[in-house]
Amino acid sequence: MLTLQAHSADDYHNALRAHSTVLVDFYKDQCPGCRMLDLALGQVATTPAAADVVLLKVKLETVGEAFFRELGLRQTPTLTLIRDGREVQRMAGYQSPAQIGAVLAPE
C-alpha cells in the first residue's frame, strides 16, 4: 500500500484523480482513536487486499476544519474508500484490521 499525504484540498483532489482506489484516512494529532487506527492500517498495508490501494492521509490541522466540514465529516478518525473518483464506503471511528480488510476486498 502506497501512502501519500494531502497538505491541501488540491492534494486531496489530485490524488483521487491520479489513483483508481484510494483509502482516505482523515485524522488529527491529539486523537487516541486515530493513533489506534494507524496501527490497524499498518497491519492491513501488507495484505493482498491492500496491494493496489493508495492510502491518503489527510490531517485536520493541516488542511483545515472547513475542508472537513465540506466533505461532511463529523469525527476523526474517519476512513473513506474512493473507487474511480466515487466514494463507495465511509467508516467513522476506529476500525479493526479485519474490518478494513473486508472493505478493501475486491468487489
N, CA, C and O atoms as CSV, one atom per row, in Angstrom:
chain,resi,resn,atom,element,x,y,z
A,1,MET,N,N,0.856,-1.175,0.000
A,1,MET,CA,C,0.000,0.000,0.000
A,1,MET,C,C,0.901,1.236,0.000
A,1,MET,O,O,1.692,1.453,0.918
A,2,LEU,N,N,0.759,2.020,-1.032
A,2,LEU,CA,C,1.473,3.284,-1.131
A,2,LEU,C,C,0.778,4.305,-0.231
A,2,LEU,O,O,-0.448,4.410,-0.254
A,3,THR,N,N,1.548,5.060,0.563
A,3,THR,CA,C,0.977,6.075,1.445
A,3,THR,C,C,1.367,7.465,0.961
A,3,THR,O,O,2.541,7.749,0.725
A,4,LEU,N,N,0.359,8.329,0.816
A,4,LEU,CA,C,0.559,9.722,0.413
A,4,LEU,C,C,-0.014,10.637,1.497
A,4,LEU,O,O,-0.875,10.227,2.275
A,5,GLN,N,N,0.470,11.875,1.540
A,5,GLN,CA,C,-0.040,12.891,2.454
A,5,GLN,C,C,-0.694,14.005,1.643
A,5,GLN,O,O,-0.130,14.470,0.653
A,6,ALA,N,N,-1.876,14.431,2.060
A,6,ALA,CA,C,-2.524,15.588,1.426
A,6,ALA,C,C,-2.309,16.786,2.347
A,6,ALA,O,O,-2.722,16.774,3.506
A,7,HIS,N,N,-1.664,17.808,1.821
A,7,HIS,CA,C,-1.405,19.018,2.596
A,7,HIS,C,C,-2.390,20.130,2.266
A,7,HIS,O,O,-2.371,21.195,2.883
A,8,SER,N,N,-3.255,19.869,1.281
A,8,SER,CA,C,-4.245,20.870,0.866
A,8,SER,C,C,-5.417,20.158,0.196
A,8,SER,O,O,-5.341,18.968,-0.108
A,9,ALA,N,N,-6.484,20.888,-0.029
A,9,ALA,CA,C,-7.638,20.332,-0.747
A,9,ALA,C,C,-7.220,19.922,-2.160
A,9,ALA,O,O,-7.701,18.915,-2.679
A,10,ASP,N,N,-6.331,20.694,-2.782
A,10,ASP,CA,C,-5.851,20.340,-4.124
A,10,ASP,C,C,-5.110,19.007,-4.116
A,10,ASP,O,O,-5.301,18.187,-5.015
A,11,ASP,N,N,-4.261,18.781,-3.101
A,11,ASP,CA,C,-3.559,17.495,-2.988
A,11,ASP,C,C,-4.563,16.351,-2.899
A,11,ASP,O,O,-4.388,15.314,-3.538
A,12,TYR,N,N,-5.602,16.539,-2.115
A,12,TYR,CA,C,-6.645,15.522,-1.934
A,12,TYR,C,C,-7.304,15.195,-3.275
A,12,TYR,O,O,-7.380,14.030,-3.665
A,13,HIS,N,N,-7.776,16.222,-3.973
A,13,HIS,CA,C,-8.468,16.017,-5.244
A,13,HIS,C,C,-7.538,15.432,-6.315
A,13,HIS,O,O,-7.957,14.587,-7.106
A,14,ASN,N,N,-6.289,15.879,-6.340
A,14,ASN,CA,C,-5.324,15.352,-7.308
A,14,ASN,C,C,-5.057,13.863,-7.070
A,14,ASN,O,O,-4.949,13.093,-8.025
A,15,ALA,N,N,-4.951,13.458,-5.813
A,15,ALA,CA,C,-4.715,12.048,-5.501
A,15,ALA,C,C,-5.901,11.192,-5.936
A,15,ALA,O,O,-5.718,10.086,-6.443
A,16,LEU,N,N,-7.109,11.699,-5.739
A,16,LEU,CA,C,-8.294,10.938,-6.142
A,16,LEU,C,C,-8.355,10.787,-7.663
A,16,LEU,O,O,-8.806,9.761,-8.171
A,17,ARG,N,N,-7.905,11.803,-8.378
A,17,ARG,CA,C,-7.886,11.724,-9.851
A,17,ARG,C,C,-6.781,10.799,-10.351
A,17,ARG,O,O,-6.951,10.132,-11.372
A,18,ALA,N,N,-5.660,10.751,-9.651
A,18,ALA,CA,C,-4.485,10.020,-10.119
A,18,ALA,C,C,-4.520,8.516,-9.822
A,18,ALA,O,O,-3.805,7.746,-10.463
A,19,HIS,N,N,-5.337,8.095,-8.865
A,19,HIS,CA,C,-5.332,6.692,-8.439
A,19,HIS,C,C,-6.748,6.132,-8.445
A,19,HIS,O,O,-7.694,6.810,-8.042
A,20,SER,N,N,-6.888,4.896,-8.902
A,20,SER,CA,C,-8.236,4.320,-9.039
A,20,SER,C,C,-8.851,3.899,-7.709
A,20,SER,O,O,-10.067,3.994,-7.544
A,21,THR,N,N,-8.037,3.435,-6.751
A,21,THR,CA,C,-8.565,3.033,-5.448
A,21,THR,C,C,-7.773,3.736,-4.354
A,21,THR,O,O,-6.573,3.512,-4.194
A,22,VAL,N,N,-8.465,4.590,-3.604
A,22,VAL,CA,C,-7.825,5.377,-2.559
A,22,VAL,C,C,-8.585,5.174,-1.254
A,22,VAL,O,O,-9.803,5.350,-1.196
A,23,LEU,N,N,-7.853,4.803,-0.211
A,23,LEU,CA,C,-8.406,4.744,1.131
A,23,LEU,C,C,-7.935,6.012,1.830
A,23,LEU,O,O,-6.737,6.195,2.047
A,24,VAL,N,N,-8.871,6.887,2.184
A,24,VAL,CA,C,-8.522,8.172,2.776
A,24,VAL,C,C,-8.683,8.078,4.289
A,24,VAL,O,O,-9.737,7.693,4.797
A,25,ASP,N,N,-7.624,8.434,4.989
A,25,ASP,CA,C,-7.611,8.449,6.452
A,25,ASP,C,C,-7.649,9.904,6.904
A,25,ASP,O,O,-6.647,10.614,6.822
A,26,PHE,N,N,-8.806,10.341,7.379
A,26,PHE,CA,C,-8.967,11.687,7.925
A,26,PHE,C,C,-8.682,11.597,9.421
A,26,PHE,O,O,-9.351,10.857,10.142
A,27,TYR,N,N,-7.691,12.349,9.881
A,27,TYR,CA,C,-7.257,12.221,11.271
A,27,TYR,C,C,-6.795,13.567,11.824
A,27,TYR,O,O,-6.686,14.558,11.101
A,28,LYS,N,N,-6.524,13.567,13.145
A,28,LYS,CA,C,-5.881,14.716,13.774
A,28,LYS,C,C,-4.885,14.217,14.803
A,28,LYS,O,O,-4.954,13.064,15.230
A,29,ASP,N,N,-3.960,15.076,15.202
A,29,ASP,CA,C,-2.852,14.664,16.060
A,29,ASP,C,C,-3.290,14.169,17.436
A,29,ASP,O,O,-2.880,13.087,17.858
A,30,GLN,N,N,-4.096,14.922,18.124
A,30,GLN,CA,C,-4.462,14.591,19.506
A,30,GLN,C,C,-5.710,13.716,19.567
A,30,GLN,O,O,-6.686,14.068,20.229
A,31,CYS,N,N,-5.680,12.597,18.889
A,31,CYS,CA,C,-6.843,11.716,18.769
A,31,CYS,C,C,-6.394,10.277,19.044
A,31,CYS,O,O,-5.751,9.661,18.194
A,32,PRO,N,N,-6.727,9.734,20.224
A,32,PRO,CA,C,-6.317,8.364,20.535
A,32,PRO,C,C,-6.834,7.340,19.526
A,32,PRO,O,O,-6.109,6.413,19.165
A,33,GLY,N,N,-8.066,7.493,19.071
A,33,GLY,CA,C,-8.626,6.578,18.079
A,33,GLY,C,C,-7.853,6.621,16.772
A,33,GLY,O,O,-7.705,5.606,16.091
A,34,CYS,N,N,-7.362,7.804,16.428
A,34,CYS,CA,C,-6.573,7.956,15.190
A,34,CYS,C,C,-5.260,7.191,15.293
A,34,CYS,O,O,-4.829,6.563,14.326
A,35,ARG,N,N,-4.630,7.239,16.448
A,35,ARG,CA,C,-3.372,6.509,16.638
A,35,ARG,C,C,-3.613,5.002,16.584
A,35,ARG,O,O,-2.814,4.263,16.010
A,36,MET,N,N,-4.711,4.551,17.181
A,36,MET,CA,C,-5.048,3.123,17.128
A,36,MET,C,C,-5.344,2.692,15.694
A,36,MET,O,O,-4.933,1.614,15.263
A,37,LEU,N,N,-6.066,3.549,14.956
A,37,LEU,CA,C,-6.382,3.238,13.567
A,37,LEU,C,C,-5.113,3.155,12.732
A,37,LEU,O,O,-5.017,2.324,11.828
A,38,ASP,N,N,-4.151,4.000,13.022
A,38,ASP,CA,C,-2.882,3.984,12.297
A,38,ASP,C,C,-2.190,2.627,12.448
A,38,ASP,O,O,-1.610,2.115,11.490
A,39,LEU,N,N,-2.250,2.053,13.631
A,39,LEU,CA,C,-1.673,0.726,13.859
A,39,LEU,C,C,-2.419,-0.331,13.048
A,39,LEU,O,O,-1.802,-1.218,12.459
A,40,ALA,N,N,-3.746,-0.234,13.020
A,40,ALA,CA,C,-4.552,-1.176,12.241
A,40,ALA,C,C,-4.231,-1.060,10.754
A,40,ALA,O,O,-4.113,-2.070,10.060
A,41,LEU,N,N,-4.090,0.174,10.266
A,41,LEU,CA,C,-3.752,0.386,8.852
A,41,LEU,C,C,-2.384,-0.221,8.527
A,41,LEU,O,O,-2.183,-0.760,7.438
A,42,GLY,N,N,-1.455,-0.131,9.465
A,42,GLY,CA,C,-0.133,-0.721,9.271
A,42,GLY,C,C,-0.205,-2.229,9.092
A,42,GLY,O,O,0.552,-2.805,8.310
A,43,GLN,N,N,-1.110,-2.863,9.814
A,43,GLN,CA,C,-1.277,-4.313,9.682
A,43,GLN,C,C,-1.917,-4.672,8.345
A,43,GLN,O,O,-1.566,-5.687,7.742
A,44,VAL,N,N,-2.838,-3.861,7.886
A,44,VAL,CA,C,-3.549,-4.132,6.631
A,44,VAL,C,C,-2.664,-3.846,5.424
A,44,VAL,O,O,-2.833,-4.468,4.375
A,45,ALA,N,N,-1.736,-2.925,5.555
A,45,ALA,CA,C,-0.932,-2.441,4.427
A,45,ALA,C,C,-0.185,-3.546,3.692
A,45,ALA,O,O,0.067,-3.420,2.493
A,46,THR,N,N,0.170,-4.611,4.373
A,46,THR,CA,C,0.961,-5.669,3.746
A,46,THR,C,C,0.117,-6.841,3.249
A,46,THR,O,O,0.663,-7.841,2.782
A,47,THR,N,N,-1.192,-6.729,3.345
A,47,THR,CA,C,-2.067,-7.821,2.920
A,47,THR,C,C,-2.350,-7.731,1.418
A,47,THR,O,O,-2.234,-6.656,0.829
A,48,PRO,N,N,-2.723,-8.856,0.798
A,48,PRO,CA,C,-3.057,-8.832,-0.628
A,48,PRO,C,C,-4.200,-7.864,-0.967
A,48,PRO,O,O,-4.201,-7.272,-2.046
A,49,ALA,N,N,-5.160,-7.698,-0.069
A,49,ALA,CA,C,-6.292,-6.801,-0.338
A,49,ALA,C,C,-5.845,-5.352,-0.514
A,49,ALA,O,O,-6.523,-4.569,-1.180
A,50,ALA,N,N,-4.706,-4.993,0.081
A,50,ALA,CA,C,-4.224,-3.609,0.030
A,50,ALA,C,C,-3.221,-3.362,-1.091
A,50,ALA,O,O,-2.718,-2.248,-1.235
A,51,ALA,N,N,-2.929,-4.380,-1.879
A,51,ALA,CA,C,-1.861,-4.287,-2.879
A,51,ALA,C,C,-2.037,-3.133,-3.864
A,51,ALA,O,O,-1.063,-2.449,-4.179
A,52,ASP,N,N,-3.235,-2.905,-4.350
A,52,ASP,CA,C,-3.462,-1.860,-5.356
A,52,ASP,C,C,-4.138,-0.619,-4.787
A,52,ASP,O,O,-4.705,0.186,-5.526
A,53,VAL,N,N,-4.072,-0.472,-3.470
A,53,VAL,CA,C,-4.748,0.639,-2.793
A,53,VAL,C,C,-3.726,1.692,-2.394
A,53,VAL,O,O,-2.635,1.369,-1.924
A,54,VAL,N,N,-4.090,2.946,-2.584
A,54,VAL,CA,C,-3.277,4.065,-2.111
A,54,VAL,C,C,-3.922,4.577,-0.832
A,54,VAL,O,O,-5.122,4.850,-0.805
A,55,LEU,N,N,-3.129,4.708,0.229
A,55,LEU,CA,C,-3.593,5.297,1.483
A,55,LEU,C,C,-3.268,6.783,1.449
A,55,LEU,O,O,-2.106,7.172,1.337
A,56,LEU,N,N,-4.286,7.595,1.545
A,56,LEU,CA,C,-4.110,9.051,1.543
A,56,LEU,C,C,-4.409,9.574,2.934
A,56,LEU,O,O,-5.545,9.494,3.402
A,57,LYS,N,N,-3.393,10.109,3.597
A,57,LYS,CA,C,-3.530,10.638,4.949
A,57,LYS,C,C,-3.871,12.129,4.846
A,57,LYS,O,O,-3.159,12.897,4.200
A,58,VAL,N,N,-4.979,12.524,5.498
A,58,VAL,CA,C,-5.428,13.920,5.472
A,58,VAL,C,C,-5.584,14.388,6.918
A,58,VAL,O,O,-6.490,13.949,7.628
A,59,LYS,N,N,-4.694,15.281,7.346
A,59,LYS,CA,C,-4.688,15.745,8.735
A,59,LYS,C,C,-5.498,17.026,8.878
A,59,LYS,O,O,-5.282,18.001,8.158
A,60,LEU,N,N,-6.436,17.004,9.825
A,60,LEU,CA,C,-7.321,18.148,10.085
A,60,LEU,C,C,-6.526,19.427,10.315
A,60,LEU,O,O,-6.858,20.472,9.757
A,61,GLU,N,N,-5.481,19.351,11.133
A,61,GLU,CA,C,-4.713,20.550,11.467
A,61,GLU,C,C,-4.002,21.145,10.252
A,61,GLU,O,O,-3.664,22.329,10.254
A,62,THR,N,N,-3.772,20.340,9.219
A,62,THR,CA,C,-3.073,20.818,8.024
A,62,THR,C,C,-4.036,21.378,6.982
A,62,THR,O,O,-3.818,22.476,6.469
A,63,VAL,N,N,-5.091,20.643,6.666
A,63,VAL,CA,C,-5.995,21.083,5.593
A,63,VAL,C,C,-7.115,21.982,6.095
A,63,VAL,O,O,-7.737,22.689,5.302
A,64,GLY,N,N,-7.379,21.968,7.380
A,64,GLY,CA,C,-8.361,22.880,7.949
A,64,GLY,C,C,-9.734,22.264,8.165
A,64,GLY,O,O,-10.169,21.381,7.426
A,65,GLU,N,N,-10.390,22.750,9.184
A,65,GLU,CA,C,-11.704,22.246,9.566
A,65,GLU,C,C,-12.763,22.525,8.504
A,65,GLU,O,O,-13.680,21.724,8.326
A,66,ALA,N,N,-12.652,23.642,7.802
A,66,ALA,CA,C,-13.643,23.981,6.770
A,66,ALA,C,C,-13.672,22.909,5.678
A,66,ALA,O,O,-14.742,22.551,5.187
A,67,PHE,N,N,-12.510,22.402,5.301
A,67,PHE,CA,C,-12.449,21.350,4.279
A,67,PHE,C,C,-13.121,20.079,4.786
A,67,PHE,O,O,-13.865,19.436,4.046
A,68,PHE,N,N,-12.867,19.714,6.036
A,68,PHE,CA,C,-13.503,18.530,6.628
A,68,PHE,C,C,-15.022,18.686,6.606
A,68,PHE,O,O,-15.733,17.750,6.238
A,69,ARG,N,N,-15.519,19.842,6.991
A,69,ARG,CA,C,-16.971,20.076,7.007
A,69,ARG,C,C,-17.559,20.020,5.595
A,69,ARG,O,O,-18.663,19.514,5.395
A,70,GLU,N,N,-16.814,20.543,4.620
A,70,GLU,CA,C,-17.243,20.497,3.217
A,70,GLU,C,C,-17.511,19.065,2.764
A,70,GLU,O,O,-18.423,18.809,1.977
A,71,LEU,N,N,-16.702,18.136,3.274
A,71,LEU,CA,C,-16.837,16.730,2.910
A,71,LEU,C,C,-17.869,15.998,3.768
A,71,LEU,O,O,-18.115,14.808,3.573
A,72,GLY,N,N,-18.467,16.715,4.714
A,72,GLY,CA,C,-19.474,16.100,5.573
A,72,GLY,C,C,-18.903,15.246,6.684
A,72,GLY,O,O,-19.596,14.388,7.231
A,73,LEU,N,N,-17.654,15.473,7.021
A,73,LEU,CA,C,-17.029,14.690,8.090
A,73,LEU,C,C,-17.432,15.242,9.444
A,73,LEU,O,O,-17.446,16.455,9.655
A,74,ARG,N,N,-17.759,14.338,10.361
A,74,ARG,CA,C,-18.207,14.742,11.679
A,74,ARG,C,C,-17.245,14.354,12.789
A,74,ARG,O,O,-17.320,14.896,13.891
A,75,GLN,N,N,-16.341,13.419,12.509
A,75,GLN,CA,C,-15.417,12.989,13.550
A,75,GLN,C,C,-14.133,12.454,12.947
A,75,GLN,O,O,-14.061,12.123,11.763
A,76,THR,N,N,-13.122,12.379,13.803
A,76,THR,CA,C,-11.887,11.705,13.445
A,76,THR,C,C,-11.712,10.569,14.438
A,76,THR,O,O,-12.069,10.712,15.607
A,77,PRO,N,N,-11.174,9.458,13.998
A,77,PRO,CA,C,-10.813,9.180,12.613
A,77,PRO,C,C,-12.030,8.821,11.773
A,77,PRO,O,O,-13.045,8.344,12.280
A,78,THR,N,N,-11.899,9.063,10.490
A,78,THR,CA,C,-12.871,8.592,9.504
A,78,THR,C,C,-12.079,8.085,8.305
A,78,THR,O,O,-11.151,8.740,7.830
A,79,LEU,N,N,-12.465,6.909,7.828
A,79,LEU,CA,C,-11.894,6.355,6.601
A,79,LEU,C,C,-12.943,6.438,5.509
A,79,LEU,O,O,-14.121,6.171,5.751
A,80,THR,N,N,-12.524,6.804,4.314
A,80,THR,CA,C,-13.412,6.705,3.159
A,80,THR,C,C,-12.684,5.919,2.077
A,80,THR,O,O,-11.484,6.089,1.864
A,81,LEU,N,N,-13.422,5.068,1.409
A,81,LEU,CA,C,-12.869,4.316,0.295
A,81,LEU,C,C,-13.403,4.929,-0.984
A,81,LEU,O,O,-14.614,5.005,-1.189
A,82,ILE,N,N,-12.492,5.365,-1.844
A,82,ILE,CA,C,-12.833,6.001,-3.105
A,82,ILE,C,C,-12.394,5.083,-4.237
A,82,ILE,O,O,-11.216,4.738,-4.338
A,83,ARG,N,N,-13.325,4.690,-5.078
A,83,ARG,CA,C,-13.005,3.884,-6.262
A,83,ARG,C,C,-13.407,4.679,-7.500
A,83,ARG,O,O,-14.559,5.088,-7.641
A,84,ASP,N,N,-12.450,4.890,-8.389
A,84,ASP,CA,C,-12.687,5.639,-9.630
A,84,ASP,C,C,-13.349,6.988,-9.365
A,84,ASP,O,O,-14.275,7.386,-10.074
A,85,GLY,N,N,-12.863,7.693,-8.332
A,85,GLY,CA,C,-13.337,9.037,-8.021
A,85,GLY,C,C,-14.654,9.120,-7.283
A,85,GLY,O,O,-15.165,10.216,-7.052
A,86,ARG,N,N,-15.217,7.969,-6.906
A,86,ARG,CA,C,-16.524,7.953,-6.246
A,86,ARG,C,C,-16.408,7.299,-4.870
A,86,ARG,O,O,-15.836,6.218,-4.737
A,87,GLU,N,N,-16.950,7.956,-3.857
A,87,GLU,CA,C,-16.931,7.380,-2.518
A,87,GLU,C,C,-17.868,6.180,-2.475
A,87,GLU,O,O,-19.051,6.293,-2.797
A,88,VAL,N,N,-17.329,5.025,-2.074
A,88,VAL,CA,C,-18.132,3.806,-2.003
A,88,VAL,C,C,-18.335,3.325,-0.567
A,88,VAL,O,O,-19.208,2.496,-0.307
A,89,GLN,N,N,-17.532,3.842,0.363
A,89,GLN,CA,C,-17.661,3.416,1.762
A,89,GLN,C,C,-17.125,4.505,2.665
A,89,GLN,O,O,-16.106,5.127,2.364
A,90,ARG,N,N,-17.820,4.738,3.790
A,90,ARG,CA,C,-17.354,5.679,4.812
A,90,ARG,C,C,-17.455,4.980,6.153
A,90,ARG,O,O,-18.497,4.426,6.504
A,91,MET,N,N,-16.361,5.013,6.898
A,91,MET,CA,C,-16.305,4.338,8.189
A,91,MET,C,C,-15.796,5.313,9.245
A,91,MET,O,O,-14.628,5.701,9.227
A,92,ALA,N,N,-16.666,5.703,10.156
A,92,ALA,CA,C,-16.300,6.643,11.213
A,92,ALA,C,C,-15.819,5.880,12.437
A,92,ALA,O,O,-16.344,4.817,12.767
A,93,GLY,N,N,-14.815,6.434,13.103
A,93,GLY,CA,C,-14.286,5.818,14.308
A,93,GLY,C,C,-13.241,4.763,14.004
A,93,GLY,O,O,-12.889,4.516,12.851
A,94,TYR,N,N,-12.754,4.144,15.077
A,94,TYR,CA,C,-11.735,3.104,14.941
A,94,TYR,C,C,-12.292,1.921,14.161
A,94,TYR,O,O,-13.438,1.519,14.362
A,95,GLN,N,N,-11.481,1.371,13.278
A,95,GLN,CA,C,-11.822,0.168,12.517
A,95,GLN,C,C,-10.705,-0.851,12.731
A,95,GLN,O,O,-9.525,-0.503,12.687
A,96,SER,N,N,-11.077,-2.102,12.962
A,96,SER,CA,C,-10.078,-3.153,13.166
A,96,SER,C,C,-9.438,-3.520,11.823
A,96,SER,O,O,-9.985,-3.204,10.766
A,97,PRO,N,N,-8.272,-4.189,11.866
A,97,PRO,CA,C,-7.668,-4.648,10.615
A,97,PRO,C,C,-8.631,-5.516,9.798
A,97,PRO,O,O,-8.667,-5.414,8.572
A,98,ALA,N,N,-9.408,-6.367,10.471
A,98,ALA,CA,C,-10.359,-7.233,9.754
A,98,ALA,C,C,-11.446,-6.411,9.061
A,98,ALA,O,O,-11.831,-6.718,7.933
A,99,GLN,N,N,-11.938,-5.377,9.728
A,99,GLN,CA,C,-12.963,-4.519,9.127
A,99,GLN,C,C,-12.417,-3.785,7.909
A,99,GLN,O,O,-13.088,-3.696,6.880
A,100,ILE,N,N,-11.209,-3.264,8.024
A,100,ILE,CA,C,-10.591,-2.540,6.904
A,100,ILE,C,C,-10.336,-3.498,5.742
A,100,ILE,O,O,-10.621,-3.171,4.590
A,101,GLY,N,N,-9.805,-4.666,6.042
A,101,GLY,CA,C,-9.520,-5.662,5.006
A,101,GLY,C,C,-10.783,-6.075,4.255
A,101,GLY,O,O,-10.757,-6.258,3.038
A,102,ALA,N,N,-11.889,-6.221,4.988
A,102,ALA,CA,C,-13.151,-6.619,4.353
A,102,ALA,C,C,-13.635,-5.557,3.375
A,102,ALA,O,O,-14.193,-5.887,2.328
A,103,VAL,N,N,-13.429,-4.297,3.705
A,103,VAL,CA,C,-13.855,-3.204,2.831
A,103,VAL,C,C,-12.971,-3.127,1.590
A,103,VAL,O,O,-13.443,-2.779,0.508
A,104,LEU,N,N,-11.703,-3.448,1.746
A,104,LEU,CA,C,-10.761,-3.375,0.617
A,104,LEU,C,C,-10.863,-4.550,-0.336
A,104,LEU,O,O,-10.396,-4.473,-1.473
A,105,ALA,N,N,-11.469,-5.633,0.116
A,105,ALA,CA,C,-11.558,-6.830,-0.720
A,105,ALA,C,C,-12.235,-6.496,-2.043
A,105,ALA,O,O,-13.209,-5.743,-2.072
A,106,PRO,N,N,-11.725,-7.050,-3.132
A,106,PRO,CA,C,-12.309,-6.758,-4.452
A,106,PRO,C,C,-13.799,-7.105,-4.488
A,106,PRO,O,O,-14.256,-8.067,-3.873
A,107,GLU,N,N,-14.514,-6.299,-5.217
A,107,GLU,CA,C,-15.969,-6.471,-5.302
A,107,GLU,C,C,-16.331,-7.653,-6.154
A,107,GLU,O,O,-17.513,-7.945,-6.334
